[in-house]
Amino acid sequence: MNKLSLLDLVNLVIRRDLTLAMRRRADVLTTLIFFVLVVSLFPLAVGSELDMLRKMAPGVVWVAALLASMLSLGRMFSADYLDGTLEQMLLVPQSLSMLVLSKIIAHWMLSGLPLVLIAPVLGLQFDMSGEALLVLVAALLLGTPVLSMIGAFGAALTLGLRGGGVLVSLLVLPLCIPVLIFGAGAVTAVTSGMSAASNLSLLGAFLLMSLLFTPWVAAQALRISME
Amino acid sequence: MLEVTNLSCARGEHPLFADLSFTLSAGELLQVQGENGSGKTTLLRTLCGFMQPLAGEIRWQGQSVRELDEAYHADLVYLGHMNAIKDELTALENLRISSALAGCAVSDNVAVAALRRMGLRGRETFPVKVLSQGQRRRVALARLLISKAPMWILDEPLTALDVGAVGLMQELIGEHLGNRGMVIFTTHQALEVSGVETRRLRLS
């Protein structure tokens, strides 16, 4: 009889996914470079009107973050599916939901966290104030994990399908719109002199809700896809 | 003990087999036979719980595997067509991670010893992508040496293996059966374990 504690499982899966990503750095960099390029092209294309740049900054950063997270979704389960390691993961003598949650955490550390860290630098291109930058980082910190979690559900459901990449975007993007609205809204609120608290609280509520439900839903979706 | 009663499986709309019943007790070896497409892999995957049968029941130690779920997985090693190893990791890392995920964490020394027994001496810290197909299969098979699970489900374990490795597999299965384990496997090659009668299940 083999035994595995819940904490060991989380630790093991996160360490494994991070090690794998470090051996294949190009994949991680693709997401980050895409994000940096998209956000940086806007000030160049729109021109140097500071008022307009300040106004559009939160929207541009959030849309770019959303698209960048879509770009990285394909990696979440497909490599493990193709070489058979996902089958072995279904046989792990522990909760599959926790395993999926660990994979989501690892995925966020590789595709969400770098965006959060680089966002303030990119915000400077749009002449954002210090306070706005702080709220932008806070909103991204609350919002990007939600994008990873909703994305995990979509990626699990479209696993092994032809044209799954397009399908997963169609499936996941509409579900991510609330995060986009409140994430960008938080920064807009601060720049127009209001408090960002309500927007950030709603983002926090999204985070808790998706933490509660998406790992389980994604685990069920994986079971269906593996049949 | 594994009891299978009146099992029926289908792949999509296409029925594969129906009313299949057998039991397997400790120390027994069962070979599933049949032509290509007769449902051998489907049967093994159903026994692992990846697929739900159309009808019938699978019981492990007297309890339905659906209820046991994780407790059943802890008693099971499955080796599929795919090796389930990562190209980017070394043989040693692969073995340590897959064993730990199966609930059987081992030290470097134990893992290295297992790889050496599988004939991978000197290749332990090579990335798996530089190994040959047969060597990759050996890395995957090394999991069997470490696991303490009583039930082995092996789908074509001998693919890509040379004569020496086939002999080693026979030895491993013999040892496992001697420790009151049980093995279900499919193969198109000859696999005879000395001192043990191979039970055969023919799918048609």
Interface residues (C-beta under 8 A of the other chain):
Chain A: M1 N2 K3 L4 D8 L9 L12 V13 R16 T19 L20 R23 R24 L82 D83 G84 T85 E87 Q88 M89 L90 L91 V92 P93 Q94 S95 M226 E227
Chain B: C48 G49 F50 M51 Q52 E70 A71 H73 A74 D75 L76 Y78 G80 H81 M82 N83 A84 I85 K86 D87 E88 L89 E93 I97 S98 A100 L101 A102 G103 C104 A105 S147 K148 A149
